[in-house]
């Protein structure tokens, strides 16, 4: 079997025979050869393509949610960035693409009018009208995937964002992530199993870490995605957008050994009343950071909301920041779950194991205190467990930290051994 070295991973040519037929979110297509001019429409899709070593197949990328994962920054820098958001159809077609990959179905949307404002991407001038099976779905804006296929432009949409919601997984699991990687690996004729092995080790380490550090008791978490995204009528209690049972946020919390306070809510994300957040009494609040809606802006909002001041999580500054890009299906999911476990233990128990480079992190105490100074809610110094204790850490805390670090070391060692034996 021929081996091809592609930085930063080793892939094995699978000698796939073409045409290769596949079905993505219920829409079938067949590629006659390995796609050569791919456009990725979302950051999660971009990072997954880069993880598979396919930068040389990418004609363009779009919609950076936050910051590209550092290990892929060099490869990303060589790919044309078509737009900070979704590119228009003229820009897309100018790249003569033969394949498109997206994390969300909005990446394939037909243009439509929203109160006098034109939204969507594709028009009748290029593809439309986008009608019929594969384009029209109940309760979802019309998309143009079959029409792109008719112009020999393949499409791939991640399973958790299928236009037909009945085709979405009831709950995203790590196996769903692996399935997506394997499907794209088959289309592009690359072996993804080494990358999957690495991700699986991170997922396994994350769950074991919280369990061993909290004596089997899970930390309760709320995933705060957006403030102001849930529309409510005047006089009705305001709502916030949180991670629910079905999507990647639910996956990351579960794999990190956290108890999702809103796991009983159906969907990837869901709107809940502000009073429900208070009643949930989370140990940790996971705050999403995106270029259009930063984690610090949400924290400012919370500390200026008197109804939240009595929450232990606010009094103890128990916040973990996670990049939006880590909450879409992709290669960051495994490392992010491990860093989420590490950071959650840090803010709740004061453990000091270092996070890696997934972008998940906690805040430094002094910087946090400076940010919320003068806001309505204040910290209780006895409830802030981190940064106050450094070299003088108790022996019990040091043993906890060493235990976590040793577990992480063993995980890394195992992955190194597996990698060396599979070469």
C-alpha positions, -999 to +999 in steps of 0.1 A: +000+000+000+015+034-011+020+059+017+020+097+011+033+121+037+011+152+042+019+176+070+008+176+097-006+140+095+003+108+077-023+096+053-025+064+033-038+064-003-068+041-003-068+036-041-105+044-042-122+036-075-143+063-091-170+072-095-177+074-058-214+078-048-225+092-015-256+106+002-253+137+024-284+148+043-306+128+020-292+143-012-273+119-035-243+127-057-215+109-074-180+123-079-162+110-110-127+117-096-111+133-066-124+169-062-096+194-070-113+228-065-131+228-032-147+257-014-154+254+023-182+277+035-177+275+073-148+274+097-156+239+110-157+226+074-124+244+066-106+229+096-119+194+089-105+196+053-072+209+067-071+181+092-075+156+063-044+171+047-064+185+017-053+221+017-039+216-019-075+208-030-090+240-017-098+268-041-113+291-014-126+293+021-151+316+039-168+325+072-141+325+099-160+323+132-130+332+154-094+322+149-081+293+128-066+265+148-029+274+152-017+240+139-035+247+106-026+284+103+002+280+078-019+258+055-049+281+059-027+312+050-022+298+015-059+294+007-078+324-008-103+338+017-134+346-003-154+365+024-156+371+062-192+358+060-208+338+031-194+348-003-219+358-030-227+335-059-205+356-083-174+351-061-182+314-056-186+307-093-155+327-102-134+300-085-148+273-108-154+250-079-161+213-083-171+206-046-184+226-016-183+216+021-204+233+048-212+230+084-247+247+081-275+244+055-275+282+052-244+279+031-265+265+002-295+288+006-314+303-023-319+341-022-351+353-005-366+385+007-367+393+044-387+425+051-372+442+021-337+429+026-322+403+003-307+373+020-293+340+009-267+333-017-279+317-050-303+332-075-320+322-107-293+340-127-268+312-116-287+281-104-324+287-098-351+283-095-342+259-066-373+237-064-382+201-058-368+172-039-336+181-021-343+218-023-376+223-005-382+213+031-409+220+057-399+249+080-365+255+063-355+280+037-350+266+002-315+254-006-298+247-039-278+216-035-294+196-063-289+225-087-252+228-077-250+190-085-265+196-119-236+220-126-211+193-115-204+210-082-206+184-054-219+194-020-214+180+015-234+191+045-227+180+081-253+157+095-263+179+125-274+206+101-295+187+076-323+207+060-346+178+068-345+178+106-357+142+106-324+132+091-304+148+119-290+125+146-311+124+178-279+133+196-244+140+181-219+115+194-182+111+187-191+083+163-211+109+142-179+130+140-159+099+129-186+090+103-184+125+087-146+122+086-147+088+070-173+099+044-151+128+033-120+106+035-137+082+010-147+110-014-112+125-013-093+091-012-075+096+021-073+074+052-086+092+083-082+064+109-050+078+125-068+112+131-098+094+145-076+074+169-061+107+182-095+122+187-108+092+205-079+093+230-088+129+238-125+121+243-116+091+266-091+112+286-117+140+291-144+119+307-119+100+329-104+133+341-136+148+356-147+115+370-115+109+389-111+145+401-147+150+414-150+114+428-175+104+402-199+134+406-204+154+375-201+191+374-233+208+362-228+231+332-247+256+311-236+263+276-243+300+269-242+305+232-259+338+226-277+367+243-302+385+222-308+357+197-341+347+211-369+370+202-396+376+229-427+399+229-428+430+251-437+421+287-426+385+283-396+372+302-364+374+281-347+342+268-312+332+261-297+307+236-281+277+252-267+243+242-293+215+243-294+178+239-287+170+203-258+190+189-221+195+192-224+215+224-242+186+240-215+162+227-187+183+241-202+187+276-210+149+277-175+139+266-160+164+290-178+146+319-201+175+325-238+173+333-256+195+307-283+215+327-305+216+295-299+180+283-337+176+286-343+202+258-347+189+223-325+204+196-289+214+190-295+248+207-326+261+224-341+293+239-347+292+276-360+318+301-334+337+321-350+324+353-343+288+340-306+297+340-308+308+376-327+278+386-302+255+369-276+266+395-246+254+373-212+247+387-197+260+355-209+283+327-194+276+293-194+309+273-191+308+235-166+333+219-172+344+183-161+373+163-197+387+162-205+379+198-176+377+222-175+357+255-166+389+274-197+407+261-219+379+274-201+380+308-205+418+310-242+413+304-245+386+331-227+407+357-250+437+350-281+415+355-292+417+391-312+384+389-279+366+383-260+381+411-270+354+436-257+325+414-227+307+428-212+305+393-210+343+391-199+348+427-171+323+421-162+335+385-167+300+372-166+307+334-149+287+307-145+303+272-149+281+241-145+293+205-176+289+184-155+270+158-150+242+184-188+237+186-192+226+150-184+191+139-147+188+132-112+180+143-113+203+173-141+183+190-118+158+207-091+182+220-118+208+229-136+182+251-104+175+269-096+212+274-132+218+285-127+192+312-094+207+323-107+243+324-139+233+342-120+216+370-097+246+372-125+271+378-145+248+401-118+230+421-087+251+415-067+223+397-039+236+376-034+212+347-026+232+315-050+234+286-035+228+251-043+247+219-080+239+212-089+275+221-108+265+252-096+283+283-105+299+316-098+335+327-070+347+349-085+359+381-070+395+381-080+401+345-115+388+353-118+410+383-107+440+363-132+433+336-163+431+359-152+460+382-181+484+387-207+460+374-238+451+395-227+416+405-196+411+426-173+382+434-172+363+467-134+358+472-141+326+492-159+311+463-132+318+437-111+287+438-084+294+411-053+316+408-055+325+445-034+294+454-002+288+434+031+275+449+016+271+483-011+247+470-022+221+495-007+186+493-042+173+484-045+197+456-010+190+443-018+152+443-050+159+424-031+180+398-004+153+395-030+126+390-046+146+362-013+154+346-001+118+348-034+106+332-029+131+303+008+119+300-004+083+297-029+093+270-003+111+250+021+081+254-005+056+242-012+078+212+025+080+204+028+042+206-002+037+184+011+062+159+045+046+157+031+011+152+008+022+125+035+038+103 
